[in-house]
Amino acid sequence: MSQLAHSPHAHAPVSVGKVMATVMLALVPATVFGFWLYGWPAIFLWTVCVAAALLGEAATMQLQGRPARPALLDGSALLTAWLLALSLPPWAPWWIGAIGSLFAVVVTKQVFGGLGQNVFNPAMAARVMLLISFPVEMTLWTAPAPITGLHAPGFAEAWRITFGGGAWDAMTSASLLGHVKTEFTRGVDLLSSLPGYYVPHDSVWGQRAGSLGETSALLLLFGGLYLIARRIVTWHAPVAMLLGVAVPALIANTLAPAHYLGPLPHLLSGGIVLGAFFIATDPVTSPNTATGQFIFGLGCGLLTWIIRTWGGYPEGVAFAVMLMNATTPMIDLYVKPRIYGRNRKGQSLPAAPSKKEA
C-alpha cells in the first residue's frame, strides 16, 4: 500500500501576498481619513516609513544572497511599515519613520530569520524602541486641522515640518490618555477634569490628538470586521483584547469613578482598536489555536489596561502585545489542537472494523 502524501499540484487558495493585500485594503479608509485630518506631514511620514522598509528589506535580502523581488512582492514589509506609520505622531520628523521602519524590518524581522520566524511583532517592537529612545518626538501630538478650524499645512510648509525640522503651529499638550495619566499622577478628580476634555463621539471619528492609528475607531472597526468576514483573521483575539480592557475598566470605574476611566474612553482612545484587529491577529507572533488566541488577546487587553492605569506611559498597546508575543510559545505548548485520529486525551482512536469483521 502506498503512503499518503501531499499532492505536488495542490496549492493554498490564499497566498501570503493576498493576505497582506487584504489587510492593507482594510486599513485604507482609516488611513485616508487620517491623511485628511493631519495633511501632508502625515502623508510624507507614511511614505518615508514605506520607502525605508522596502529599502531595508531589499538590502538584507541582497546581503543574504537571496533575490529581493519575492520578498518585496509578498507585501509583508509594506504592511509592517504601514502599521508603524499608523502608530506614530502624524507630524513626527522623517528620521523617526526611517529609523523605526529599518529597525522593524532589519532587526525584528530579518535578524530572526525573515517572514514567519520573528518572535515579536515588528511594528510594535519598532514603536517601543522609538518611544524609549526618543520620548520627546514620540509624545508630541498635533490637533487635527479640520477640527481646530486651522488650515492644514500646504505642501511646502509640510515639507519643512517633516524634513526640515519646522515648528509645529497646531500642537496640543497631550492626547486623552496622556491627559488622564497626568491628572491621575497629580491626584486630580477625573470626574471634574474629564468632561470638558473628552466627548465620546470625538474619539469615534478621531477628533482628538493622537497617532494616525487613532484617527477613527469606527473606520478601524469596519476594517477589522471586513477581515473577519473575509476569514483573514478570526474573532477570538480581537474580542478577547477588547474584553481584556473593558472588563477591568468597568470594575475599577464602578468602584472608584473619580480615579479610573470607564470602558468607553479606553475602547475609543489610543491604539486599542488597531491593536485588537490588526496587531494581535498577526499569525506569526500569536498562538495557533482559537483558545490560545483568546488567551493571547485577553492578556493583551489586560496588560494594556494595567499599563495605561499604573504604568509610566499613557498608552500600553505596544508593550502589552510584545509581552504577550513572548508568551506565545508557552501558550502553544499547553493549548494544542487535537491530533487527527486521537481523542482529547491524546489516545489513539480504535481502528474501524473491516468488512469481514462487520
C-alpha positions in Angstrom: 0.0 0.0 0.0 1.4 3.4 -0.9 1.7 6.0 1.8 -0.4 9.2 1.8 1.5 12.3 0.6 0.7 15.8 -0.3 -0.2 16.3 -3.9 2.6 18.3 -5.6 0.0 20.2 -7.6 -2.1 21.3 -4.6 -1.9 25.0 -3.7 -3.3 27.0 -0.9 -6.3 29.2 -2.0 -4.9 32.3 -0.3 -1.2 33.3 -0.6 0.8 35.5 1.7 0.6 38.3 -0.8 -3.2 38.1 -1.0 -3.5 38.1 2.8 -1.2 41.2 3.1 -3.1 43.0 0.4 -6.5 42.3 2.1 -5.2 43.6 5.4 -3.9 46.8 3.7 -7.2 47.2 1.9 -8.9 47.1 5.3 -6.5 49.9 6.6 -7.2 52.2 3.6 -10.3 54.0 4.9 -8.9 54.9 8.3 -5.5 55.9 6.8 -7.0 58.2 4.1 -9.2 59.8 6.8 -6.1 60.4 8.9 -4.4 62.0 5.9 -7.3 64.3 5.6 -7.1 65.2 9.3 -3.4 65.8 9.5 -2.5 66.8 6.0 0.7 66.5 4.0 3.1 65.9 7.0 1.2 62.6 7.7 1.4 61.6 4.1 5.2 62.3 4.0 5.8 60.3 7.2 3.8 57.4 5.8 5.8 57.5 2.6 9.1 57.6 4.5 8.1 54.6 6.6 7.2 52.6 3.5 10.3 53.6 1.5 12.7 52.8 4.4 11.1 49.4 5.0 11.3 48.4 1.3 14.9 49.5 1.1 15.8 47.7 4.3 14.1 44.5 3.1 15.9 44.6 -0.3 19.3 45.3 1.3 19.0 42.5 3.8 18.0 40.0 1.1 20.9 41.1 -1.1 23.3 40.6 1.8 22.0 37.1 2.3 22.4 36.3 -1.4 18.7 35.8 -1.9 16.5 37.5 -4.5 14.8 40.6 -3.2 11.9 40.7 -5.6 9.8 37.8 -4.0 10.3 39.3 -0.5 9.2 42.8 -1.7 6.2 41.5 -3.6 4.7 39.5 -0.6 3.7 42.7 1.0 5.0 41.9 4.5 7.5 44.8 4.6 4.9 47.2 3.3 2.3 46.2 5.8 4.8 46.4 8.6 5.7 50.0 7.6 2.1 50.9 7.2 1.2 49.7 10.8 4.2 51.5 12.2 3.2 54.8 10.4 -0.2 54.5 11.9 1.3 54.3 15.4 3.5 57.4 15.1 2.7 61.0 15.8 1.4 62.3 12.4 3.8 65.3 12.3 6.9 63.4 13.6 10.2 64.2 11.7 11.2 61.9 8.8 14.0 60.2 10.7 11.6 58.8 13.2 9.8 56.9 10.5 13.1 55.9 8.8 14.8 54.5 11.9 11.6 52.8 13.0 11.0 51.0 9.7 14.6 49.9 9.4 14.5 48.5 12.9 11.2 46.7 12.3 12.3 45.1 9.1 16.0 44.5 9.6 16.3 43.8 13.3 12.9 42.5 14.4 12.2 40.5 11.2 15.3 39.6 9.2 17.7 39.0 12.1 15.3 36.4 13.4 15.1 34.6 10.1 12.7 36.6 8.0 9.0 36.2 7.4 7.4 33.7 9.7 10.4 33.5 12.1 10.1 36.7 14.1 9.2 36.4 17.7 7.8 39.9 18.2 5.5 41.9 16.0 7.9 44.1 14.0 5.7 47.3 14.0 5.1 47.2 17.8 8.8 46.4 18.5 9.8 49.4 16.5 7.3 51.6 18.2 8.5 50.6 21.6 12.1 51.2 20.6 11.3 54.7 19.3 9.2 55.5 22.4 12.1 54.6 24.7 14.8 56.1 22.6 13.1 59.3 21.5 10.3 60.1 24.1 10.0 63.8 23.2 9.4 63.3 19.5 7.1 60.3 20.1 4.8 62.2 22.5 4.3 65.4 20.6 0.7 65.3 19.3 -0.9 67.6 16.8 -4.6 68.5 16.8 -6.4 67.6 13.6 -6.6 70.7 11.4 -10.3 70.4 10.3 -11.3 70.0 14.0 -9.4 73.0 15.3 -10.6 75.2 12.4 -7.0 75.7 11.3 -5.9 75.1 7.7 -3.7 72.0 7.2 -0.2 73.0 6.1 0.5 73.3 2.4 2.9 71.1 0.5 5.9 73.4 1.1 5.2 74.0 4.8 4.6 70.3 5.3 7.9 69.5 3.7 9.6 71.9 6.1 7.8 70.3 9.1 8.7 66.7 8.1 12.1 67.1 6.5 13.4 70.5 7.7 12.5 70.5 11.4 10.0 73.3 11.1 7.9 74.5 14.0 4.6 72.9 14.8 1.9 75.6 14.9 -1.0 73.4 15.9 0.5 71.2 18.6 -1.6 70.2 21.6 -0.3 69.4 25.1 -1.4 65.7 25.3 -3.7 63.0 24.0 -6.6 61.9 26.1 -4.6 59.1 27.7 -1.8 61.5 28.3 -4.1 63.9 30.0 -5.6 61.2 32.2 -2.2 60.0 33.2 -1.1 63.5 34.2 -4.3 64.1 36.2 -4.1 60.7 37.9 -0.5 61.4 38.9 -1.5 64.7 40.3 -4.4 63.2 42.2 -7.0 65.3 40.4 -10.6 64.1 40.3 -11.2 62.8 36.8 -14.9 63.5 37.1 -14.2 67.2 37.3 -11.4 67.3 34.7 -12.6 64.9 32.0 -16.0 66.1 30.8 -14.6 69.3 29.3 -11.8 67.4 27.6 -13.5 64.2 26.3 -16.6 63.7 24.2 -17.1 60.0 23.2 -18.1 60.7 19.6 -14.9 62.7 19.1 -12.8 59.6 19.5 -15.2 57.6 17.3 -14.3 59.9 14.4 -10.7 60.7 15.5 -11.4 64.3 16.5 -8.7 64.2 19.2 -4.9 64.5 19.2 -3.2 61.2 18.6 -1.5 58.9 16.1 -2.8 58.0 12.6 -4.0 54.8 14.2 -6.3 56.7 16.5 -7.9 58.7 13.7 -11.2 56.8 13.6 -12.2 53.9 15.9 -15.2 53.3 13.7 -13.3 53.0 10.4 -10.8 50.7 12.0 -13.6 48.6 13.4 -15.2 48.3 10.0 -11.8 47.3 8.6 -11.4 44.7 11.3 -14.9 43.3 10.7 -14.0 43.1 7.0 -11.0 40.9 7.8 -13.2 38.6 9.9 -15.8 38.4 7.1 -13.1 37.5 4.6 -11.7 34.9 7.1 -8.3 36.5 7.1 -8.5 36.7 10.9 -10.8 35.1 13.5 -12.8 36.9 16.2 -11.1 35.3 19.1 -8.1 37.6 19.7 -9.9 40.9 18.8 -12.9 40.2 21.0 -10.7 39.0 23.9 -8.4 42.0 23.7 -11.4 44.4 23.8 -12.8 42.5 26.8 -9.5 42.5 28.5 -9.5 46.3 28.5 -13.3 46.9 29.0 -14.0 44.5 31.9 -11.3 45.7 34.4 -12.0 49.3 33.3 -15.7 48.8 34.1 -14.9 47.2 37.5 -12.4 49.9 38.5 -14.6 52.7 37.3 -17.6 51.3 39.2 -15.6 51.1 42.4 -13.8 54.5 42.1 -15.2 56.6 39.2 -13.2 59.6 40.3 -9.9 57.9 39.7 -10.4 55.4 36.9 -11.7 55.8 33.3 -14.7 53.8 32.3 -14.6 51.2 29.5 -15.8 53.6 26.7 -12.8 56.0 26.8 -10.4 53.1 27.0 -12.0 51.4 24.0 -12.2 54.6 21.9 -8.8 56.1 22.8 -5.3 55.1 21.9 -4.5 52.2 19.6 -6.7 49.6 21.2 -8.9 49.0 18.1 -5.9 49.0 15.7 -4.1 46.6 18.1 -7.1 44.3 18.5 -7.9 43.7 14.8 -4.6 44.4 13.1 -1.8 43.6 15.6 -2.9 40.9 18.0 -4.1 38.9 15.0 -0.7 38.6 13.4 -0.4 34.9 12.6 3.3 34.7 13.1 3.5 36.1 16.6 0.2 34.9 18.1 -0.9 31.4 19.1 -2.1 28.8 16.6 -5.3 27.6 18.2 -8.6 29.5 18.8 -8.4 29.0 22.5 -4.8 30.2 22.5 -5.7 33.3 20.5 -8.4 34.1 23.0 -6.0 33.8 25.9 -3.4 35.9 24.0 -5.9 38.6 23.3 -7.2 38.7 26.8 -3.7 39.1 28.1 -3.0 41.9 25.6 -6.1 43.7 26.8 -5.5 43.3 30.5 -1.8 44.4 30.2 -2.9 47.4 28.2 -5.3 48.5 30.9 -2.7 47.9 33.6 0.0 49.9 31.8 -2.4 52.7 31.0 -3.6 52.9 34.6 -0.4 52.4 36.6 2.5 52.3 34.1 4.9 55.1 33.2 3.5 55.5 29.7 0.0 56.7 28.8 -0.5 54.1 26.1 0.2 50.4 26.6 -0.9 48.5 23.5 2.6 48.1 22.0 4.2 47.0 25.3 1.3 44.6 26.0 1.5 43.0 22.6 5.2 42.4 22.9 4.9 40.9 26.3 2.3 38.5 25.1 4.3 37.7 22.0 6.9 36.3 24.4 4.3 34.0 25.9 3.1 32.6 22.5 5.4 29.6 22.6 4.2 28.7 26.1 0.6 29.1 25.1 1.1 26.9 22.1 2.8 24.3 24.3 -0.1 24.0 26.7 -3.0 24.8 24.4 -2.8 22.3 21.5 -5.3 21.3 18.9 -6.5 17.7 18.9 -4.4 15.5 16.7 -6.4 13.9 13.9 -7.1 10.3 14.8 -6.7 10.8 18.6 -9.2 11.7 21.3 -9.0 14.7 23.6 -6.6 12.8 26.0 -4.2 12.1 23.1 -5.1 8.4 22.9 -5.3 6.7 19.6 -8.9 6.1 18.4 -9.8 2.5 17.7 -9.5 1.4 14.1 -12.7 1.0 12.1 -13.7 -2.7 11.7 -13.0 -4.3 8.4 -15.8 -5.6 6.2 -15.2 -9.2 7.3 -15.4 -8.2 10.9 -18.5 -6.1 10.3 
